[in-house]
Amino acid sequence: MASDPSTVAARPLLAGAPRFEPFAADALNRECFCVGADLAELHARLQEDLARHGLPRPIAETHAHLFSTLPVFVARGHIERMRAVIDAVETAVASPAYRAAALGAAAEIARFDPRTHGVFLGYDFHLGAEGPRLIEINTNAGGALLNAALGRAQRACCAQVAGLLTGPADVAGLEARLFDMFVEEWRRAGHEGMPARVAIVDDAPAEQYLYPEFLLFQRLFEAAGVRAVVADAADLAWRDGALWYGGGPVDLVYNRLTDFYLARPEHAALRAAYLAGAAVVTPHPRAHALYADKRNLALLTDAARLRDWGLAEPVIAALLAGVPRTRPVAGQDPERLWAERKRLFFKPAAGFGSRGAYRGDKLTRRAFAGVLAGDYVAQELVPPSERAFRDESGSAGALRLDVRCYVYGGEVQLYAARLYQGQTTNFRTPGGGFAPVFYPPAKKENPARAGSSAPLREGG
């Protein structure tokens, strides 16, 4: 395969950070179709697992565009740069001055410290011309177990390709680490052993698009000997100093709510149990305030403020190079924003799932008025890179992509991509959906032991 002429050298981000190697990631994303997922096998495996847990219809029918058949190829230098940016963000978040600024702008409940990290941070990157750029962080990032299952279904056409790249982690090993993450949350909250009963909680969970993953987590907990239920938050009860669901107490809540500060009346029981320390709730309001509030992106790209806080210059350089410049809309000159809109992306501060977000060049005057009236940030536009695909007729096309790094305690657990068409990620695009990320191992590193990754399998 030809070398990639678009590969660029990265500026050093942190001391000792590697430079990009001449790896043909872009060329592979344009030309390689010999690696892919056996979706029939994947759907069959998932259906076997999920039908026993109450999934009413086959996932292939209800979630036709959840998984892509194609992987995304990423240069090793891009992997290292994403890790460097994550390290820099984690360093900033640990700063007392940053915490004071982020928590000071958040709801009162965020000041309560449950002593836990919060599970499943999702660091989302676009791979632009200047390398990976962090477009946002989410605290209830879905898809980790679905991507683990997707990784198990990958096939390469030949041994040469299979040995070139590393990708999704060994499924059994990853699932064990994800379970251990919840146990770590339990212990960081001051408990011993393991929780007796876990609730995976959302509003009307059976109606949520990622409900199949809730069932996978239920299976994960039960396989480890922990009782688990999928629960509607409105059905939780706070009584006798405990959080209850159905006929028994709940010790730990895997929180999939998008009411990040537990402010709605139907979440009062969960809020009370959380503040009383009667149940470990993860992720939690404090994690959202420190990481996922979009206004934090403005803090992370304000060089003067970062220096005033005493952050080291290599950390500041990593943030400025790796996070697109972001500013709050409030206080900006509206006419100047409108004039600059084609270079900006507008996001609600408490947004999720791209809801209420606008690419500036698609923005109408009416939508812009809503942006000005709401609590929005304006972020430098970083166009996503693309992955070529072929439809069933053989016609060629292109899908946009972003890369999500699932992170816990500063460590990357899994890399995954999302392929889509349109302004923002979605699961409505034929050929799109979750996609595994493959990348070359570090020099002198056994591909089978490349971090949390495992080699591809040769197809039959």
C-alpha positions in Angstrom: 0.0 0.0 0.0 1.3 3.4 -0.9 2.7 5.8 1.7 0.3 8.5 2.8 1.3 12.0 1.4 -1.1 13.7 3.8 0.7 12.5 6.9 2.1 15.5 8.8 4.6 15.9 11.5 3.2 16.8 14.9 4.6 19.5 17.1 5.9 18.0 20.4 3.1 18.2 22.9 4.7 17.0 26.1 8.3 16.2 26.9 9.4 13.2 24.9 6.1 13.0 22.9 6.7 11.1 19.7 6.4 12.5 16.2 4.0 11.1 13.6 5.5 8.2 11.7 4.9 7.7 7.9 2.0 5.4 8.3 -0.6 5.3 5.5 -3.7 5.7 7.7 -5.4 8.1 5.3 -4.6 5.9 2.3 -6.0 2.9 4.2 -9.2 4.8 5.0 -9.6 5.7 1.4 -8.7 2.4 -0.2 -8.8 -0.6 2.1 -11.9 -2.7 2.3 -10.3 -6.0 3.1 -10.8 -5.6 6.9 -14.3 -5.7 8.3 -16.9 -7.0 10.7 -19.0 -10.1 10.2 -22.2 -8.4 11.2 -24.3 -11.5 10.8 -22.1 -13.2 13.4 -22.2 -10.2 15.7 -26.0 -9.8 15.5 -26.4 -13.5 16.2 -24.1 -13.4 19.3 -25.8 -10.3 20.6 -29.3 -11.7 20.0 -28.4 -14.8 21.9 -27.2 -12.8 24.9 -29.9 -10.2 24.9 -33.0 -12.2 24.2 -32.4 -13.9 27.6 -32.4 -10.5 29.2 -35.6 -9.4 27.6 -34.7 -7.6 24.3 -38.1 -8.0 22.5 -36.9 -7.8 18.9 -33.7 -8.8 17.0 -31.1 -6.0 17.2 -30.5 -6.3 13.5 -34.1 -5.0 13.0 -34.2 -2.3 15.6 -30.6 -1.0 15.2 -29.8 -1.5 11.6 -27.1 1.3 11.6 -25.6 0.7 15.1 -22.5 -1.0 13.7 -20.4 -0.3 10.6 -18.8 -3.2 8.7 -15.6 -1.1 8.2 -12.9 -0.2 10.7 -11.1 3.2 10.9 -7.3 3.3 10.6 -5.4 5.7 12.8 -1.7 6.5 12.7 0.3 5.6 15.7 1.4 9.2 16.2 -2.3 10.2 16.3 -2.8 7.7 19.1 0.1 9.1 21.0 -1.1 12.6 20.5 -4.6 11.8 21.7 -3.0 10.3 24.8 -0.9 13.4 25.3 -4.0 15.7 25.1 -5.9 13.4 27.6 -2.9 13.6 30.0 -2.8 17.4 29.7 -6.6 17.7 30.4 -6.3 15.4 33.4 -3.4 17.5 34.7 -5.5 20.7 34.3 -8.5 19.1 36.0 -6.4 18.2 39.0 -5.4 21.8 39.4 -7.2 23.5 42.4 -7.6 26.7 40.4 -9.3 24.9 37.5 -11.6 23.0 39.9 -12.6 26.2 41.6 -13.5 27.8 38.2 -15.4 24.8 36.9 -17.3 24.0 40.1 -18.0 27.7 40.7 -20.0 27.8 37.4 -21.9 24.6 38.1 -25.0 23.7 40.1 -24.6 23.4 43.8 -24.8 19.6 43.8 -21.5 19.5 41.9 -19.7 20.7 45.0 -20.5 17.5 46.8 -17.4 15.2 46.4 -18.2 11.5 46.4 -14.5 10.6 46.2 -15.0 8.6 43.0 -13.7 9.3 39.5 -16.9 8.6 37.6 -17.0 5.9 34.9 -16.8 6.2 31.2 -15.3 9.5 30.3 -15.5 9.9 26.5 -12.9 12.0 25.0 -14.1 12.7 21.4 -11.6 13.7 18.7 -11.7 14.9 15.1 -8.6 13.9 13.1 -8.1 17.2 11.2 -5.3 18.3 9.0 -3.3 19.4 12.1 -3.8 16.0 13.8 -6.3 15.0 16.5 -8.3 17.8 18.1 -10.4 17.2 21.2 -13.9 18.5 20.3 -15.6 17.6 23.6 -15.7 15.3 26.7 -18.7 13.4 27.8 -19.3 11.8 31.2 -21.8 9.1 30.3 -20.2 8.0 27.1 -22.1 5.0 25.8 -21.0 2.2 23.6 -18.0 0.6 25.3 -19.5 -2.9 25.6 -21.0 -2.7 22.2 -17.6 -1.8 20.8 -16.1 -4.7 22.6 -18.5 -7.0 21.0 -17.8 -5.4 17.6 -14.1 -6.0 18.0 -14.8 -9.7 18.5 -16.4 -9.8 15.0 -13.5 -8.3 13.0 -11.9 -10.2 10.2 -8.9 -9.5 7.9 -8.5 -10.9 4.4 -5.0 -12.2 5.0 -2.3 -12.8 7.6 -0.2 -9.9 6.3 -3.0 -7.4 7.0 -3.9 -9.1 10.3 -0.4 -8.8 11.6 0.0 -5.1 10.6 -2.4 -3.5 13.0 -3.7 -3.7 16.5 -7.2 -2.8 17.5 -10.0 -3.6 20.0 -8.9 -5.2 23.2 -9.5 -8.9 23.9 -13.2 -8.9 24.7 -12.9 -11.0 27.9 -10.0 -9.0 29.2 -11.8 -5.7 28.5 -15.0 -6.8 30.1 -13.1 -7.8 33.2 -11.4 -4.4 33.3 -14.7 -2.6 32.9 -16.2 -4.6 35.8 -13.2 -3.8 37.9 -13.7 -0.1 37.2 -17.1 -0.3 38.9 -15.5 -2.1 41.9 -12.9 0.6 42.1 -15.6 3.2 42.2 -17.2 1.2 45.1 -14.0 1.1 47.0 -13.0 4.7 46.4 -16.3 5.6 48.0 -15.1 3.9 51.2 -16.7 0.4 50.8 -15.1 -3.0 51.0 -15.8 -6.1 48.8 -18.3 -5.6 46.0 -21.8 -4.0 45.8 -24.6 -6.5 46.4 -27.0 -5.0 43.9 -26.4 -2.6 41.0 -29.0 -0.6 39.1 -28.4 0.6 35.5 -30.6 3.7 35.5 -32.1 5.9 32.8 -35.4 7.5 32.0 -37.7 4.9 30.4 -34.6 2.8 29.7 -36.3 0.3 27.4 -37.1 3.2 25.1 -33.5 4.5 24.9 -31.5 3.7 21.7 -28.7 2.1 23.6 -31.0 -0.1 25.7 -29.2 -3.2 24.3 -26.0 -2.0 26.0 -27.9 -1.6 29.3 -28.7 -5.3 29.1 -25.1 -6.1 28.3 -24.1 -4.4 31.5 -26.7 -6.3 33.4 -25.2 -9.5 32.0 -21.7 -8.3 32.9 -22.5 -7.7 36.5 -24.5 -10.9 36.9 -21.6 -12.9 35.4 -19.4 -11.6 38.2 -21.9 -12.6 40.8 -23.5 -9.2 41.4 -27.2 -8.8 41.2 -28.2 -6.2 38.6 -31.4 -4.6 37.3 -32.2 -2.1 34.6 -34.3 0.6 36.2 -36.3 3.7 35.4 -35.1 6.5 37.6 -38.7 7.5 38.4 -39.2 4.1 40.0 -36.4 4.5 42.5 -37.4 5.3 46.1 -35.6 6.9 49.0 -36.6 5.5 52.3 -35.1 4.3 55.6 -31.8 5.8 54.6 -31.4 3.6 51.5 -32.1 3.7 47.8 -34.7 1.2 46.8 -35.9 -0.4 43.6 -38.6 -3.0 43.5 -38.2 -5.2 46.6 -34.7 -4.4 47.6 -32.0 -1.7 48.2 -29.6 -0.6 45.5 -25.9 -0.2 46.5 -24.4 1.2 43.2 -26.1 3.1 40.3 -24.6 3.1 36.9 -26.1 6.4 35.9 -27.0 6.9 32.2 -29.3 9.9 32.8 -28.8 13.1 30.9 -30.2 15.2 33.8 -26.6 15.7 34.8 -27.3 17.5 38.0 -30.3 15.3 39.1 -32.5 18.4 39.2 -35.8 17.0 37.8 -38.5 16.0 40.3 -38.6 12.3 39.1 -34.9 12.1 40.1 -35.4 13.3 43.7 -34.8 9.8 45.2 -31.6 9.3 43.4 -30.4 12.8 44.3 -31.1 12.2 48.0 -29.3 8.9 48.1 -26.3 10.4 46.2 -26.0 13.3 48.6 -26.4 11.1 51.6 -23.8 8.7 50.4 -26.3 5.9 50.7 -25.6 4.7 47.1 -22.5 5.0 44.9 -23.7 6.9 41.8 -21.4 6.9 38.8 -20.9 9.0 36.7 -22.0 11.8 39.0 -22.7 15.6 38.9 -19.2 16.5 40.0 -17.6 14.6 37.2 -19.9 16.3 34.7 -19.0 19.8 36.1 -15.3 19.1 35.9 -15.2 17.5 32.5 -18.3 17.6 30.4 -19.7 21.1 30.7 -18.8 22.6 27.4 -17.7 25.9 29.1 -14.7 24.0 30.4 -13.3 23.9 26.8 -13.0 27.7 27.1 -11.0 27.3 30.3 -8.7 24.7 28.6 -7.9 27.0 25.7 -7.4 30.2 27.6 -3.6 30.5 27.6 -3.4 33.4 30.0 -5.6 31.9 32.5 -3.8 28.5 32.4 -0.5 30.3 33.1 -2.0 32.3 35.9 -3.1 28.9 37.4 0.6 27.8 37.3 0.2 25.0 34.8 3.5 23.9 33.2 4.2 25.2 29.7 4.3 21.7 28.1 0.8 21.1 29.5 -0.4 24.4 28.2 1.1 23.7 24.8 -0.6 20.4 24.6 -4.0 21.9 25.4 -3.6 24.8 22.9 -2.5 22.4 20.1 -5.0 19.7 20.9 -8.2 21.5 21.9 -9.9 23.9 19.3 -10.2 27.4 20.7 -13.5 27.8 22.5 -15.3 30.8 24.0 -18.6 31.4 25.7 -21.2 33.1 23.4 -22.3 35.3 26.3 -20.5 38.6 26.2 -19.4 38.2 22.6 -20.3 40.7 19.9 -23.2 39.1 18.1 -22.4 40.7 14.7 -18.8 39.5 14.9 -19.9 36.0 15.8 -22.3 36.0 12.8 -19.5 37.2 10.5 -17.2 34.4 11.8 -19.9 31.7 12.0 -18.6 29.7 9.0 -15.4 29.0 11.1 -17.3 28.0 14.2 -19.4 25.3 15.8 -22.0 26.3 18.4 -22.7 23.9 21.3 -25.0 24.2 24.3 -23.0 24.2 27.6 -24.9 21.3 29.0 -25.6 19.6 25.7 -25.2 15.9 24.8 -25.6 13.7 21.8 -25.1 16.7 19.5 -28.6 18.0 20.5 -29.0 21.8 19.9 -25.5 22.0 18.3 -25.1 23.9 15.1 -22.3 24.0 12.5 -21.9 27.7 11.8 -22.0 27.5 8.0 -25.5 25.8 8.3 -26.8 28.3 10.9 -29.9 30.3 10.1 -30.7 33.7 11.6 -33.5 32.2 13.6 -31.3 29.4 15.0 -28.6 32.0 15.8 -31.1 34.0 17.8 -31.6 30.9 19.9 -27.9 30.5 20.4 -27.6 34.1 21.6 -30.5 33.6 24.0 -29.1 30.3 25.4 -26.0 29.1 27.3 -23.8 28.3 24.3 -20.1 28.1 23.5 -18.5 28.8 20.1 -15.8 26.4 19.2 -13.3 26.7 16.3 -14.6 24.4 13.6 -12.5 21.3 13.0 -13.8 19.4 10.0 -13.8 15.6 10.6 -11.8 13.3 8.5 -13.5 10.7 6.3 -13.6 6.9 5.7 -14.5 5.6 2.2 -17.1 3.0 1.9 -18.9 1.0 -0.8 -22.6 0.2 -0.8 -24.1 -3.1 -1.8 -24.2 -2.0 -5.4 -20.5 -1.3 -5.4 -20.9 2.5 -5.5 -18.3 4.5 -3.6 -19.0 7.2 -1.0 -17.5 8.7 2.1 -18.5 8.8 5.8 -17.3 11.4 8.3 -15.7 10.0 11.5 -14.7 10.9 15.0 -12.7 8.9 17.4 -13.8 8.3 21.0 -11.3 7.4 23.7 -13.0 5.7 26.7 -11.0 6.8 29.7 -11.1 6.0 33.4 -8.7 7.5 36.0 -6.7 9.0 33.2 -6.1 5.7 31.4 -7.5 4.9 28.0 -9.5 1.7 28.1 -10.6 1.5 24.5 -10.5 3.4 21.2 -13.6 3.4 19.0 -14.9 5.4 16.0 -18.3 6.6 14.9 -19.1 6.9 11.2 -21.9 9.1 9.9 -23.2 11.5 7.4 -24.6 15.0 8.2 -23.5 17.7 10.6 -23.1 15.5 13.7 -22.7 11.8 14.7 -25.8 9.7 14.5 -26.9 6.1 14.0 -29.1 6.7 11.0 -26.5 6.4 8.2 -26.3 3.3 6.0 -22.8 1.9 6.4 -22.3 4.0 9.5 -22.3 3.4 13.2 -19.7 2.3 15.7 -16.5 1.2 14.1 -13.3 -0.2 15.6 -10.0 1.7 15.5 -6.9 0.0 14.2 -3.4 1.3 14.5 0.2 0.0 14.3 1.9 -1.1 17.5 4.7 1.0 19.0 8.1 0.1 17.7 9.6 -3.1 19.1 6.1 -3.9 20.5 4.5 -7.2 20.0 1.2 -6.5 18.2 -0.6 -9.0 20.4 0.5 -7.1 23.5 0.0 -3.5 22.3 -1.5 -1.8 25.3 -5.1 -3.0 25.7 -5.2 -4.1 22.1 -5.3 -7.4 20.3 -4.4 -8.4 16.7 -6.9 -8.9 14.0 -7.9 -12.4 13.0 -7.5 -13.7 9.5 -10.8 -14.3 7.8 -11.9 -17.6 6.4 
